[in-house]
Amino acid sequence: MTLDQLPLGTPARILAVDWSLLVPEEAHRLRALGLEEGADVRLAYRGIFMTRDPLAVEVGRMTVALRRVHARAMQVEALYSEAHGVPA
């Protein structure tokens, strides 16, 4: 699933980013913010308008606003608690 499809509040890890979908300057900025392969993230907010932009993504102790097009370039997997089988 892509980051924009992740249910709100679900912790996840970025598995892959299709950097070719992004403008090079935007890709560089996202990497500088820690939004790259292996990063643990949590979708905190979706916009309420038709495009549902912006998205607020928690990365570590920081919250980053992303456009939906950026989130669609990121493949994520939800992280689950092994003991309970539910999101951590």
Secondary structure as UniProt FT lines:
FT   HELIX           3..5
FT   TURN            8..9
FT   STRAND          11..17
FT   HELIX           19..21
FT   HELIX           24..32
FT   TURN            33..34
FT   TURN            37..38
FT   STRAND          40..46
FT   TURN            50..51
FT   STRAND          55..59
FT   TURN            60..61
FT   STRAND          62..66
FT   HELIX           68..72
FT   STRAND          74..78
FT   TURN            82..84
//
